[in-house]
């Protein structure tokens, strides 16, 4: 779960054209912490997920939604 969460955070951050430094500064964590979150080696506290989502202009819930094509594949197995 933490790897998938990290990948989504990184993808949205890049779409918003933010560097790790930009995002880390806005939510008050270190770049190394954010890097660990994006790699999936650390799972962020709920408050951090909420802050990241706020800066990225999305709902925290969106980090945990499975895209439709994955849902269909999972149901077929």
PQR file with spaces between the fields and no chain letter, atoms N, CA, C, O and H, PARSE charges and radii, in Angstrom:
ATOM       1  N    UNK     1       0.834   -1.197    0.000 -0.4000 1.5000
ATOM       2  CA   UNK     1       0.000    0.000    0.000 -0.0000 2.0000
ATOM       3  C    UNK     1       0.869    1.248    0.000  0.5500 1.7000
ATOM       4  O    UNK     1       0.557    2.211   -0.700 -0.5500 1.4000
ATOM       5  N    UNK     2       1.946    1.251    0.765 -0.4000 1.5000
ATOM       6  CA   UNK     2       2.752    2.469    0.836 -0.0000 2.0000
ATOM       7  C    UNK     2       3.478    2.758   -0.480  0.5500 1.7000
ATOM       8  O    UNK     2       3.721    3.921   -0.803 -0.5500 1.4000
ATOM       9  H    UNK     2       2.199    0.468    1.333  0.4000 1.0000
ATOM      10  N    UNK     3       3.825    1.726   -1.236 -0.4000 1.5000
ATOM      11  CA   UNK     3       4.475    1.947   -2.530 -0.0000 2.0000
ATOM      12  C    UNK     3       3.479    2.582   -3.495  0.5500 1.7000
ATOM      13  O    UNK     3       3.822    3.525   -4.208 -0.5500 1.4000
ATOM      14  H    UNK     3       3.628    0.781   -0.973  0.4000 1.0000
ATOM      15  N    UNK     4       2.253    2.073   -3.523 -0.4000 1.5000
ATOM      16  CA   UNK     4       1.228    2.629   -4.412 -0.0000 2.0000
ATOM      17  C    UNK     4       0.914    4.071   -4.028  0.5500 1.7000
ATOM      18  O    UNK     4       0.764    4.927   -4.900 -0.5500 1.4000
ATOM      19  H    UNK     4       1.974    1.307   -2.944  0.4000 1.0000
ATOM      20  N    UNK     5       0.814    4.341   -2.740 -0.4000 1.5000
ATOM      21  CA   UNK     5       0.557    5.697   -2.271 -0.0000 2.0000
ATOM      22  C    UNK     5       1.688    6.625   -2.697  0.5500 1.7000
ATOM      23  O    UNK     5       1.441    7.717   -3.210 -0.5500 1.4000
ATOM      24  H    UNK     5       0.935    3.646   -2.032  0.4000 1.0000
ATOM      25  N    UNK     6       2.912    6.197   -2.488 -0.4000 1.5000
ATOM      26  CA   UNK     6       4.070    7.005   -2.863 -0.0000 2.0000
ATOM      27  C    UNK     6       4.119    7.310   -4.347  0.5500 1.7000
ATOM      28  O    UNK     6       4.443    8.427   -4.748 -0.5500 1.4000
ATOM      29  H    UNK     6       3.113    5.310   -2.072  0.4000 1.0000
ATOM      30  N    UNK     7       3.794    6.310   -5.166 -0.4000 1.5000
ATOM      31  CA   UNK     7       3.790    6.517   -6.619 -0.0000 2.0000
ATOM      32  C    UNK     7       2.735    7.542   -7.021  0.5500 1.7000
ATOM      33  O    UNK     7       2.974    8.374   -7.896 -0.5500 1.4000
ATOM      34  H    UNK     7       3.531    5.402   -4.840  0.4000 1.0000
ATOM      35  N    UNK     8       1.564    7.481   -6.378 -0.4000 1.5000
ATOM      36  CA   UNK     8       0.508    8.443   -6.703 -0.0000 2.0000
ATOM      37  C    UNK     8       0.916    9.851   -6.291  0.5500 1.7000
ATOM      38  O    UNK     8       0.698   10.805   -7.038 -0.5500 1.4000
ATOM      39  H    UNK     8       1.370    6.805   -5.667  0.4000 1.0000
ATOM      40  N    UNK     9       1.503    9.985   -5.111 -0.4000 1.5000
ATOM      41  CA   UNK     9       1.952   11.298   -4.651 -0.0000 2.0000
ATOM      42  C    UNK     9       2.973   11.863   -5.627  0.5500 1.7000
ATOM      43  O    UNK     9       2.879   13.021   -6.034 -0.5500 1.4000
ATOM      44  H    UNK     9       1.679    9.210   -4.504  0.4000 1.0000
ATOM      45  N    UNK    10       3.943   11.047   -5.999 -0.4000 1.5000
ATOM      46  CA   UNK    10       4.988   11.501   -6.919 -0.0000 2.0000
ATOM      47  C    UNK    10       4.401   11.899   -8.270  0.5500 1.7000
ATOM      48  O    UNK    10       4.780   12.927   -8.832 -0.5500 1.4000
ATOM      49  H    UNK    10       4.019   10.106   -5.669  0.4000 1.0000
ATOM      50  N    UNK    11       3.478   11.093   -8.795 -0.4000 1.5000
ATOM      51  CA   UNK    11       2.889   11.377  -10.098 -0.0000 2.0000
ATOM      52  C    UNK    11       2.114   12.698  -10.088  0.5500 1.7000
ATOM      53  O    UNK    11       2.247   13.509  -11.004 -0.5500 1.4000
ATOM      54  H    UNK    11       3.170   10.258   -8.339  0.4000 1.0000
ATOM      55  N    UNK    12       1.309   12.904   -9.054 -0.4000 1.5000
ATOM      56  CA   UNK    12       0.520   14.141   -8.985 -0.0000 2.0000
ATOM      57  C    UNK    12       1.443   15.335   -8.747  0.5500 1.7000
ATOM      58  O    UNK    12       1.240   16.405   -9.322 -0.5500 1.4000
ATOM      59  H    UNK    12       1.200   12.244   -8.310  0.4000 1.0000
ATOM      60  N    UNK    13       2.446   15.152   -7.908 -0.4000 1.5000
ATOM      61  CA   UNK    13       3.406   16.239   -7.656 -0.0000 2.0000
ATOM      62  C    UNK    13       4.057   16.673   -8.961  0.5500 1.7000
ATOM      63  O    UNK    13       4.191   17.868   -9.225 -0.5500 1.4000
ATOM      64  H    UNK    13       2.611   14.283   -7.442  0.4000 1.0000
ATOM      65  N    UNK    14       4.460   15.709   -9.772 -0.4000 1.5000
ATOM      66  CA   UNK    14       5.093   16.031  -11.063 -0.0000 2.0000
ATOM      67  C    UNK    14       4.111   16.700  -12.013  0.5500 1.7000
ATOM      68  O    UNK    14       4.472   17.638  -12.723 -0.5500 1.4000
ATOM      69  H    UNK    14       4.351   14.739   -9.557  0.4000 1.0000
ATOM      70  N    UNK    15       2.858   16.217  -12.031 -0.4000 1.5000
ATOM      71  CA   UNK    15       1.845   16.849  -12.876 -0.0000 2.0000
ATOM      72  C    UNK    15       1.627   18.308  -12.499  0.5500 1.7000
ATOM      73  O    UNK    15       1.354   19.148  -13.357 -0.5500 1.4000
ATOM      74  H    UNK    15       2.565   15.454  -11.455  0.4000 1.0000
ATOM      75  N    UNK    16       1.749   18.602  -11.211 -0.4000 1.5000
ATOM      76  CA   UNK    16       1.587   19.969  -10.721 -0.0000 2.0000
ATOM      77  C    UNK    16       2.877   20.774  -10.855  0.5500 1.7000
ATOM      78  O    UNK    16       2.943   21.938  -10.458 -0.5500 1.4000
ATOM      79  H    UNK    16       1.971   17.920  -10.514  0.4000 1.0000
ATOM      80  N    UNK    17       3.897   20.137  -11.418 -0.4000 1.5000
ATOM      81  CA   UNK    17       5.209   20.766  -11.646 -0.0000 2.0000
ATOM      82  C    UNK    17       5.846   21.294  -10.358  0.5500 1.7000
ATOM      83  O    UNK    17       6.391   22.396  -10.309 -0.5500 1.4000
ATOM      84  H    UNK    17       3.844   19.192  -11.741  0.4000 1.0000
ATOM      85  N    UNK    18       5.752   20.460   -9.319 -0.4000 1.5000
ATOM      86  CA   UNK    18       6.386   20.793   -8.049 -0.0000 2.0000
ATOM      87  C    UNK    18       7.594   19.885   -7.853  0.5500 1.7000
ATOM      88  O    UNK    18       7.554   18.701   -8.187 -0.5500 1.4000
ATOM      89  H    UNK    18       5.309   19.564   -9.359  0.4000 1.0000
ATOM      90  N    UNK    19       8.655   20.445   -7.314 -0.4000 1.5000
ATOM      91  CA   UNK    19       9.800   19.625   -6.942 -0.0000 2.0000
ATOM      92  C    UNK    19       9.529   19.010   -5.574  0.5500 1.7000
ATOM      93  O    UNK    19       8.604   19.415   -4.870 -0.5500 1.4000
ATOM      94  H    UNK    19       8.688   21.407   -7.043  0.4000 1.0000
ATOM      95  N    UNK    20      10.336   18.043   -5.215 -0.4000 1.5000
ATOM      96  CA   UNK    20      10.223   17.493   -3.857 -0.0000 2.0000
ATOM      97  C    UNK    20      10.457   18.596   -2.837  0.5500 1.7000
ATOM      98  O    UNK    20       9.787   18.640   -1.805 -0.5500 1.4000
ATOM      99  H    UNK    20      11.087   17.715   -5.787  0.4000 1.0000
ATOM     100  N    UNK    21      11.390   19.475   -3.113 -0.4000 1.5000
ATOM     101  CA   UNK    21      11.682   20.581   -2.200 -0.0000 2.0000
ATOM     102  C    UNK    21      10.457   21.481   -2.033  0.5500 1.7000
ATOM     103  O    UNK    21      10.124   21.873   -0.914 -0.5500 1.4000
ATOM     104  H    UNK    21      11.934   19.439   -3.951  0.4000 1.0000
ATOM     105  N    UNK    22       9.783   21.809   -3.143 -0.4000 1.5000
ATOM     106  CA   UNK    22       8.578   22.646   -3.086 -0.0000 2.0000
ATOM     107  C    UNK    22       7.522   22.022   -2.176  0.5500 1.7000
ATOM     108  O    UNK    22       7.006   22.674   -1.267 -0.5500 1.4000
ATOM     109  H    UNK    22      10.053   21.489   -4.052  0.4000 1.0000
ATOM     110  N    UNK    23       7.208   20.756   -2.431 -0.4000 1.5000
ATOM     111  CA   UNK    23       6.165   20.079   -1.665 -0.0000 2.0000
ATOM     112  C    UNK    23       6.566   19.925   -0.206  0.5500 1.7000
ATOM     113  O    UNK    23       5.765   20.184    0.692 -0.5500 1.4000
ATOM     114  H    UNK    23       7.626   20.226   -3.169  0.4000 1.0000
ATOM     115  N    UNK    24       7.793   19.506    0.030 -0.4000 1.5000
ATOM     116  CA   UNK    24       8.264   19.329    1.401 -0.0000 2.0000
ATOM     117  C    UNK    24       8.186   20.644    2.187  0.5500 1.7000
ATOM     118  O    UNK    24       7.753   20.656    3.339 -0.5500 1.4000
ATOM     119  H    UNK    24       8.444   19.295   -0.699  0.4000 1.0000
ATOM     120  N    UNK    25       8.601   21.734    1.569 -0.4000 1.5000
ATOM     121  CA   UNK    25       8.543   23.041    2.229 -0.0000 2.0000
ATOM     122  C    UNK    25       7.109   23.432    2.575  0.5500 1.7000
ATOM     123  O    UNK    25       6.846   23.965    3.653 -0.5500 1.4000
ATOM     124  H    UNK    25       8.953   21.724    0.633  0.4000 1.0000
ATOM     125  N    UNK    26       6.191   23.165    1.658 -0.4000 1.5000
ATOM     126  CA   UNK    26       4.794   23.565    1.865 -0.0000 2.0000
ATOM     127  C    UNK    26       4.098   22.768    2.961  0.5500 1.7000
ATOM     128  O    UNK    26       3.175   23.268    3.604 -0.5500 1.4000
ATOM     129  H    UNK    26       6.405   22.732    0.782  0.4000 1.0000
ATOM     130  N    UNK    27       4.540   21.525    3.175 -0.4000 1.5000
ATOM     131  CA   UNK    27       3.884   20.718    4.215 -0.0000 2.0000
ATOM     132  C    UNK    27       4.714   20.594    5.487  0.5500 1.7000
ATOM     133  O    UNK    27       4.276   19.993    6.468 -0.5500 1.4000
ATOM     134  H    UNK    27       5.289   21.119    2.653  0.4000 1.0000
ATOM     135  N    UNK    28       5.906   21.162    5.463 -0.4000 1.5000
ATOM     136  CA   UNK    28       6.719   21.209    6.682 -0.0000 2.0000
ATOM     137  C    UNK    28       7.436   19.925    7.043  0.5500 1.7000
ATOM     138  O    UNK    28       7.590   19.605    8.221 -0.5500 1.4000
ATOM     139  H    UNK    28       6.262   21.650    4.666  0.4000 1.0000
ATOM     140  N    UNK    29       7.879   19.180    6.023 -0.4000 1.5000
ATOM     141  CA   UNK    29       8.711   18.005    6.279 -0.0000 2.0000
ATOM     142  C    UNK    29       9.993   18.149    5.474  0.5500 1.7000
ATOM     143  O    UNK    29      10.106   19.028    4.621 -0.5500 1.4000
ATOM     144  H    UNK    29       7.754   19.440    5.065  0.4000 1.0000
ATOM     145  N    UNK    30      10.955   17.281    5.751 -0.4000 1.5000
ATOM     146  CA   UNK    30      12.216   17.340    5.014 -0.0000 2.0000
ATOM     147  C    UNK    30      12.065   16.663    3.653  0.5500 1.7000
ATOM     148  O    UNK    30      11.170   15.844    3.444 -0.5500 1.4000
ATOM     149  H    UNK    30      10.863   16.567    6.445  0.4000 1.0000
ATOM     150  N    UNK    31      12.950   17.020    2.743 -0.4000 1.5000
ATOM     151  CA   UNK    31      12.965   16.402    1.419 -0.0000 2.0000
ATOM     152  C    UNK    31      13.243   14.907    1.556  0.5500 1.7000
ATOM     153  O    UNK    31      12.668   14.103    0.823 -0.5500 1.4000
ATOM     154  H    UNK    31      13.677   17.685    2.913  0.4000 1.0000
ATOM     155  N    UNK    32      14.111   14.531    2.479 -0.4000 1.5000
ATOM     156  CA   UNK    32      14.415   13.104    2.644 -0.0000 2.0000
ATOM     157  C    UNK    32      13.186   12.336    3.135  0.5500 1.7000
ATOM     158  O    UNK    32      12.978   11.190    2.739 -0.5500 1.4000
ATOM     159  H    UNK    32      14.578   15.184    3.074  0.4000 1.0000
ATOM     160  N    UNK    33      12.372   12.954    3.993 -0.4000 1.5000
ATOM     161  CA   UNK    33      11.128   12.315    4.431 -0.0000 2.0000
ATOM     162  C    UNK    33      10.184   12.118    3.253  0.5500 1.7000
ATOM     163  O    UNK    33       9.615   11.041    3.081 -0.5500 1.4000
ATOM     164  H    UNK    33      12.541   13.886    4.316  0.4000 1.0000
ATOM     165  N    UNK    34      10.019   13.155    2.447 -0.4000 1.5000
ATOM     166  CA   UNK    34       9.147   13.068    1.284 -0.0000 2.0000
ATOM     167  C    UNK    34       9.658   12.019    0.310  0.5500 1.7000
ATOM     168  O    UNK    34       8.868   11.263   -0.255 -0.5500 1.4000
ATOM     169  H    UNK    34      10.482   14.030    2.587  0.4000 1.0000
ATOM     170  N    UNK    35      10.946   11.962    0.111 -0.4000 1.5000
ATOM     171  CA   UNK    35      11.537   10.972   -0.769 -0.0000 2.0000
ATOM     172  C    UNK    35      11.221    9.552   -0.286  0.5500 1.7000
ATOM     173  O    UNK    35      10.889    8.683   -1.093 -0.5500 1.4000
ATOM     174  H    UNK    35      11.588   12.576    0.570  0.4000 1.0000
ATOM     175  N    UNK    36      11.323    9.317    1.014 -0.4000 1.5000
ATOM     176  CA   UNK    36      10.999    8.004    1.584 -0.0000 2.0000
ATOM     177  C    UNK    36       9.525    7.662    1.384  0.5500 1.7000
ATOM     178  O    UNK    36       9.179    6.512    1.112 -0.5500 1.4000
ATOM     179  H    UNK    36      11.593   10.023    1.669  0.4000 1.0000
ATOM     180  N    UNK    37       8.659    8.667    1.519 -0.4000 1.5000
ATOM     181  CA   UNK    37       7.226    8.459    1.297 -0.0000 2.0000
ATOM     182  C    UNK    37       6.980    8.088   -0.155  0.5500 1.7000
ATOM     183  O    UNK    37       6.246    7.141   -0.437 -0.5500 1.4000
ATOM     184  H    UNK    37       8.940    9.601    1.740  0.4000 1.0000
ATOM     185  N    UNK    38       7.584    8.821   -1.078 -0.4000 1.5000
ATOM     186  CA   UNK    38       7.377    8.562   -2.505 -0.0000 2.0000
ATOM     187  C    UNK    38       7.943    7.210   -2.936  0.5500 1.7000
ATOM     188  O    UNK    38       7.410    6.587   -3.854 -0.5500 1.4000
ATOM     189  H    UNK    38       8.180    9.591   -0.849  0.4000 1.0000
ATOM     190  N    UNK    39       8.996    6.755   -2.298 -0.4000 1.5000
ATOM     191  CA   UNK    39       9.564    5.437   -2.614 -0.0000 2.0000
ATOM     192  C    UNK    39       8.797    4.307   -1.942  0.5500 1.7000
ATOM     193  O    UNK    39       8.945    3.144   -2.318 -0.5500 1.4000
ATOM     194  H    UNK    39       9.429    7.261   -1.552  0.4000 1.0000
ATOM     195  N    UNK    40       7.980    4.644   -0.952 -0.4000 1.5000
ATOM     196  CA   UNK    40       7.213    3.630   -0.240 -0.0000 2.0000
ATOM     197  C    UNK    40       7.944    2.996    0.920  0.5500 1.7000
ATOM     198  O    UNK    40       7.478    2.001    1.476 -0.5500 1.4000
ATOM     199  H    UNK    40       7.860    5.589   -0.646  0.4000 1.0000
ATOM     200  N    UNK    41       9.087    3.554    1.298 -0.4000 1.5000
ATOM     201  CA   UNK    41       9.822    2.980    2.424 -0.0000 2.0000
ATOM     202  C    UNK    41       9.321    3.490    3.772  0.5500 1.7000
ATOM     203  O    UNK    41       9.640    2.913    4.812 -0.5500 1.4000
ATOM     204  H    UNK    41       9.466    4.362    0.847  0.4000 1.0000
ATOM     205  N    UNK    42       8.532    4.577    3.758 -0.4000 1.5000
ATOM     206  CA   UNK    42       7.896    5.086    4.974 -0.0000 2.0000
ATOM     207  C    UNK    42       6.447    5.403    4.661  0.5500 1.7000
ATOM     208  O    UNK    42       6.132    5.934    3.596 -0.5500 1.4000
ATOM     209  H    UNK    42       8.273    5.046    2.914  0.4000 1.0000
ATOM     210  N    UNK    43       5.563    5.071    5.600 -0.4000 1.5000
ATOM     211  CA   UNK    43       4.154    5.407    5.437 -0.0000 2.0000
ATOM     212  C    UNK    43       3.887    6.679    6.229  0.5500 1.7000
ATOM     213  O    UNK    43       4.174    6.727    7.425 -0.5500 1.4000
ATOM     214  H    UNK    43       5.819    4.640    6.465  0.4000 1.0000
ATOM     215  N    UNK    44       3.346    7.707    5.592 -0.4000 1.5000
ATOM     216  CA   UNK    44       3.143    8.989    6.284 -0.0000 2.0000
ATOM     217  C    UNK    44       1.984    8.949    7.280  0.5500 1.7000
ATOM     218  O    UNK    44       1.044    8.169    7.132 -0.5500 1.4000
ATOM     219  H    UNK    44       3.113    7.668    4.620  0.4000 1.0000
ATOM     220  N    UNK    45       2.072    9.796    8.284 -0.4000 1.5000
ATOM     221  CA   UNK    45       0.962    9.980    9.218 -0.0000 2.0000
ATOM     222  C    UNK    45      -0.244   10.519    8.452  0.5500 1.7000
ATOM     223  O    UNK    45      -0.104   11.124    7.390 -0.5500 1.4000
ATOM     224  H    UNK    45       2.836   10.430    8.404  0.4000 1.0000
ATOM     225  N    UNK    46      -1.405   10.292    9.002 -0.4000 1.5000
ATOM     226  CA   UNK    46      -2.642   10.750    8.372 -0.0000 2.0000
ATOM     227  C    UNK    46      -2.615   12.256    8.123  0.5500 1.7000
ATOM     228  O    UNK    46      -3.071   12.720    7.078 -0.5500 1.4000
ATOM     229  H    UNK    46      -1.519    9.801    9.866  0.4000 1.0000
ATOM     230  N    UNK    47      -2.085   13.014    9.071 -0.4000 1.5000
ATOM     231  CA   UNK    47      -2.034   14.470    8.926 -0.0000 2.0000
ATOM     232  C    UNK    47      -1.179   14.872    7.731  0.5500 1.7000
ATOM     233  O    UNK    47      -1.495   15.837    7.037 -0.5500 1.4000
ATOM     234  H    UNK    47      -1.715   12.637    9.919  0.4000 1.0000
ATOM     235  N    UNK    48      -0.109   14.143    7.492 -0.4000 1.5000
ATOM     236  CA   UNK    48       0.785   14.441    6.369 -0.0000 2.0000
ATOM     237  C    UNK    48       0.076   14.136    5.051  0.5500 1.7000
ATOM     238  O    UNK    48       0.200   14.897    4.091 -0.5500 1.4000
ATOM     239  H    UNK    48       0.148   13.358    8.057  0.4000 1.0000
ATOM     240  N    UNK    49      -0.661   13.035    4.999 -0.4000 1.5000
ATOM     241  CA   UNK    49      -1.419   12.708    3.792 -0.0000 2.0000
ATOM     242  C    UNK    49      -2.421   13.818    3.484  0.5500 1.7000
ATOM     243  O    UNK    49      -2.576   14.220    2.331 -0.5500 1.4000
ATOM     244  H    UNK    49      -0.762   12.417    5.779  0.4000 1.0000
ATOM     245  N    UNK    50      -3.094   14.308    4.514 -0.4000 1.5000
ATOM     246  CA   UNK    50      -4.071   15.390    4.338 -0.0000 2.0000
ATOM     247  C    UNK    50      -3.380   16.654    3.833  0.5500 1.7000
ATOM     248  O    UNK    50      -3.894   17.319    2.934 -0.5500 1.4000
ATOM     249  H    UNK    50      -2.968   13.982    5.451  0.4000 1.0000
ATOM     250  N    UNK    51      -2.229   16.991    4.396 -0.4000 1.5000
ATOM     251  CA   UNK    51      -1.494   18.185    3.979 -0.0000 2.0000
ATOM     252  C    UNK    51      -1.000   18.051    2.536  0.5500 1.7000
ATOM     253  O    UNK    51      -1.087   19.003    1.759 -0.5500 1.4000
ATOM     254  H    UNK    51      -1.812   16.451    5.127  0.4000 1.0000
ATOM     255  N    UNK    52      -0.485   16.881    2.180 -0.4000 1.5000
ATOM     256  CA   UNK    52      -0.019   16.654    0.807 -0.0000 2.0000
ATOM     257  C    UNK    52      -1.185   16.824   -0.163  0.5500 1.7000
ATOM     258  O    UNK    52      -1.065   17.511   -1.177 -0.5500 1.4000
ATOM     259  H    UNK    52      -0.414   16.108    2.810  0.4000 1.0000
ATOM     260  N    UNK    53      -2.301   16.200    0.155 -0.4000 1.5000
ATOM     261  CA   UNK    53      -3.478   16.296   -0.715 -0.0000 2.0000
ATOM     262  C    UNK    53      -3.923   17.745   -0.867  0.5500 1.7000
ATOM     263  O    UNK    53      -4.277   18.176   -1.964 -0.5500 1.4000
ATOM     264  H    UNK    53      -2.399   15.641    0.978  0.4000 1.0000
ATOM     265  N    UNK    54      -3.907   18.492    0.224 -0.4000 1.5000
ATOM     266  CA   UNK    54      -4.318   19.896    0.182 -0.0000 2.0000
ATOM     267  C    UNK    54      -3.423   20.701   -0.753  0.5500 1.7000
ATOM     268  O    UNK    54      -3.917   21.465   -1.582 -0.5500 1.4000
ATOM     269  H    UNK    54      -3.620   18.141    1.116  0.4000 1.0000
ATOM     270  N    UNK    55      -2.128   20.535   -0.623 -0.4000 1.5000
ATOM     271  CA   UNK    55      -1.186   21.259   -1.479 -0.0000 2.0000
ATOM     272  C    UNK    55      -1.356   20.855   -2.945  0.5500 1.7000
ATOM     273  O    UNK    55      -1.230   21.686   -3.844 -0.5500 1.4000
ATOM     274  H    UNK    55      -1.727   19.914    0.051  0.4000 1.0000
ATOM     275  N    UNK    56      -1.644   19.570   -3.175 -0.4000 1.5000
ATOM     276  CA   UNK    56      -1.795   19.084   -4.545 -0.0000 2.0000
ATOM     277  C    UNK    56      -3.193   19.336   -5.103  0.5500 1.7000
ATOM     278  O    UNK    56      -3.472   19.009   -6.257 -0.5500 1.4000
ATOM     279  H    UNK    56      -1.747   18.895   -2.445  0.4000 1.0000
ATOM     280  N    UNK    57      -4.071   19.916   -4.284 -0.4000 1.5000
ATOM     281  CA   UNK    57      -5.408   20.275   -4.750 -0.0000 2.0000
ATOM     282  C    UNK    57      -6.331   19.099   -4.968  0.5500 1.7000
ATOM     283  O    UNK    57      -7.109   19.071   -5.922 -0.5500 1.4000
ATOM     284  H    UNK    57      -3.845   20.181   -3.347  0.4000 1.0000
ATOM     285  N    UNK    58      -6.240   18.121   -4.072 -0.4000 1.5000
ATOM     286  CA   UNK    58      -7.087   16.944   -4.205 -0.0000 2.0000
ATOM     287  C    UNK    58      -7.559   16.470   -2.844  0.5500 1.7000
ATOM     288  O    UNK    58      -7.113   16.976   -1.814 -0.5500 1.4000
ATOM     289  H    UNK    58      -5.608   18.143   -3.298  0.4000 1.0000
ATOM     290  N    UNK    59      -8.448   15.513   -2.838 -0.4000 1.5000
ATOM     291  CA   UNK    59      -8.935   14.917   -1.603 -0.0000 2.0000
ATOM     292  C    UNK    59      -7.975   13.806   -1.191  0.5500 1.7000
ATOM     293  O    UNK    59      -7.473   13.088   -2.056 -0.5500 1.4000
ATOM     294  H    UNK    59      -8.811   15.103   -3.675  0.4000 1.0000
ATOM     295  N    UNK    60      -7.707   13.645    0.097 -0.4000 1.5000
ATOM     296  CA   UNK    60      -6.856   12.531    0.538 -0.0000 2.0000
ATOM     297  C    UNK    60      -7.401   11.180    0.074  0.5500 1.7000
ATOM     298  O    UNK    60      -6.636   10.253   -0.194 -0.5500 1.4000
ATOM     299  H    UNK    60      -8.115   14.229    0.799  0.4000 1.0000
ATOM     300  N    UNK    61      -8.722   11.076   -0.018 -0.4000 1.5000
ATOM     301  CA   UNK    61      -9.378    9.848   -0.464 -0.0000 2.0000
ATOM     302  C    UNK    61      -8.897    9.427   -1.853  0.5500 1.7000
ATOM     303  O    UNK    61      -8.808    8.233   -2.141 -0.5500 1.4000
ATOM     304  H    UNK    61      -9.343   11.829    0.199  0.4000 1.0000
ATOM     305  N    UNK    62      -8.588   10.388   -2.704 -0.4000 1.5000
ATOM     306  CA   UNK    62      -8.168   10.082   -4.071 -0.0000 2.0000
ATOM     307  C    UNK    62      -6.874    9.273   -4.139  0.5500 1.7000
ATOM     308  O    UNK    62      -6.629    8.581   -5.128 -0.5500 1.4000
ATOM     309  H    UNK    62      -8.660   11.358   -2.469  0.4000 1.0000
ATOM     310  N    UNK    63      -6.052    9.351   -3.108 -0.4000 1.5000
ATOM     311  CA   UNK    63      -4.817    8.557   -3.091 -0.0000 2.0000
ATOM     312  C    UNK    63      -5.117    7.061   -2.981  0.5500 1.7000
ATOM     313  O    UNK    63      -4.288    6.226   -3.342 -0.5500 1.4000
ATOM     314  H    UNK    63      -6.251    9.913   -2.304  0.4000 1.0000
ATOM     315  N    UNK    64      -6.309    6.733   -2.479 -0.4000 1.5000
ATOM     316  CA   UNK    64      -6.633    5.340   -2.190 -0.0000 2.0000
ATOM     317  C    UNK    64      -7.663    4.740   -3.142  0.5500 1.7000
ATOM     318  O    UNK    64      -8.092    3.602   -2.950 -0.5500 1.4000
ATOM     319  H    UNK    64      -6.982    7.412   -2.185  0.4000 1.0000
ATOM     320  N    UNK    65      -8.062    5.490   -4.161 -0.4000 1.5000
ATOM     321  CA   UNK    65      -9.004    4.989   -5.150 -0.0000 2.0000
ATOM     322  C    UNK    65      -8.244    4.156   -6.165  0.5500 1.7000
ATOM     323  O    UNK    65      -7.202    4.566   -6.676 -0.5500 1.4000
ATOM     324  H    UNK    65      -7.714    6.414   -4.317  0.4000 1.0000
ATOM     325  N    UNK    66      -8.780    2.989   -6.445 -0.4000 1.5000
ATOM     326  CA   UNK    66      -8.166    2.112   -7.430 -0.0000 2.0000
ATOM     327  C    UNK    66      -8.781    2.423   -8.805  0.5500 1.7000
ATOM     328  O    UNK    66     -10.004    2.413   -8.944 -0.5500 1.4000
ATOM     329  H    UNK    66      -9.626    2.655   -6.030  0.4000 1.0000
ATOM     330  N    UNK    67      -7.962    2.693   -9.802 -0.4000 1.5000
ATOM     331  CA   UNK    67      -8.506    2.964  -11.140 -0.0000 2.0000
ATOM     332  C    UNK    67      -9.360    1.801  -11.646  0.5500 1.7000
ATOM     333  O    UNK    67      -9.130    0.649  -11.280 -0.5500 1.4000
ATOM     334  H    UNK    67      -6.968    2.701   -9.689  0.4000 1.0000
ATOM     335  N    UNK    68     -10.331    2.106  -12.478 -0.4000 1.5000
ATOM     336  CA   UNK    68     -11.286    1.108  -12.966 -0.0000 2.0000
ATOM     337  C    UNK    68     -10.618   -0.092  -13.636  0.5500 1.7000
ATOM     338  O    UNK    68     -11.036   -1.229  -13.419 -0.5500 1.4000
ATOM     339  H    UNK    68     -10.517    3.043  -12.775  0.4000 1.0000
ATOM     340  N    UNK    69      -9.585    0.149  -14.449 -0.4000 1.5000
ATOM     341  CA   UNK    69      -8.974   -0.990  -15.156 -0.0000 2.0000
ATOM     342  C    UNK    69      -8.297   -1.949  -14.186  0.5500 1.7000
ATOM     343  O    UNK    69      -8.201   -3.141  -14.478 -0.5500 1.4000
ATOM     344  H    UNK    69      -9.247    1.073  -14.625  0.4000 1.0000
ATOM     345  N    UNK    70      -7.826   -1.466  -13.041 -0.4000 1.5000
ATOM     346  CA   UNK    70      -7.255   -2.348  -12.022 -0.0000 2.0000
ATOM     347  C    UNK    70      -8.346   -3.117  -11.307  0.5500 1.7000
ATOM     348  O    UNK    70      -8.174   -4.295  -10.996 -0.5500 1.4000
ATOM     349  H    UNK    70      -7.905   -0.497  -12.803  0.4000 1.0000
ATOM     350  N    UNK    71      -9.472   -2.461  -11.042 -0.4000 1.5000
ATOM     351  CA   UNK    71     -10.587   -3.130  -10.384 -0.0000 2.0000
ATOM     352  C    UNK    71     -11.067   -4.302  -11.229  0.5500 1.7000
ATOM     353  O    UNK    71     -11.277   -5.397  -10.707 -0.5500 1.4000
ATOM     354  H    UNK    71      -9.612   -1.504  -11.295  0.4000 1.0000
ATOM     355  N    UNK    72     -11.243   -4.084  -12.522 -0.4000 1.5000
ATOM     356  CA   UNK    72     -11.725   -5.139  -13.407 -0.0000 2.0000
ATOM     357  C    UNK    72     -10.753   -6.309  -13.429  0.5500 1.7000
ATOM     358  O    UNK    72     -11.171   -7.466  -13.397 -0.5500 1.4000
ATOM     359  H    UNK    72     -11.073   -3.195  -12.946  0.4000 1.0000
ATOM     360  N    UNK    73      -9.450   -6.013  -13.483 -0.4000 1.5000
ATOM     361  CA   UNK    73      -8.443   -7.060  -13.508 -0.0000 2.0000
ATOM     362  C    UNK    73      -8.455   -7.838  -12.202  0.5500 1.7000
ATOM     363  O    UNK    73      -8.344   -9.064  -12.215 -0.5500 1.4000
ATOM     364  H    UNK    73      -9.110   -5.073  -13.510  0.4000 1.0000
ATOM     365  N    UNK    74      -8.586   -7.153  -11.083 -0.4000 1.5000
ATOM     366  CA   UNK    74      -8.592   -7.809   -9.774 -0.0000 2.0000
ATOM     367  C    UNK    74      -9.804   -8.717   -9.626  0.5500 1.7000
ATOM     368  O    UNK    74      -9.704   -9.779   -9.011 -0.5500 1.4000
ATOM     369  H    UNK    74      -8.676   -6.157  -11.073  0.4000 1.0000
ATOM     370  N    UNK    75     -10.948   -8.322  -10.178 -0.4000 1.5000
ATOM     371  CA   UNK    75     -12.163   -9.119  -10.073 -0.0000 2.0000
ATOM     372  C    UNK    75     -12.101  -10.372  -10.930  0.5500 1.7000
ATOM     373  O    UNK    75     -12.779  -11.355  -10.632 -0.5500 1.4000
ATOM     374  H    UNK    75     -11.029   -7.459  -10.678  0.4000 1.0000
ATOM     375  N    UNK    76     -11.305  -10.356  -11.981 -0.4000 1.5000
ATOM     376  CA   UNK    76     -11.210  -11.495  -12.882 -0.0000 2.0000
ATOM     377  C    UNK    76     -10.339  -12.605  -12.320  0.5500 1.7000
ATOM     378  O    UNK    76     -10.395  -13.727  -12.822 -0.5500 1.4000
ATOM     379  H    UNK    76     -10.754   -9.557  -12.223  0.4000 1.0000
ATOM     380  N    UNK    77      -9.572  -12.348  -11.342 -0.4000 1.5000
ATOM     381  CA   UNK    77      -8.653  -13.360  -10.812 -0.0000 2.0000
ATOM     382  C    UNK    77      -9.276  -14.168   -9.718  0.5500 1.7000
ATOM     383  O    UNK    77      -8.633  -15.062   -9.167 -0.5500 1.4000
ATOM     384  H    UNK    77      -9.527  -11.436  -10.934  0.4000 1.0000
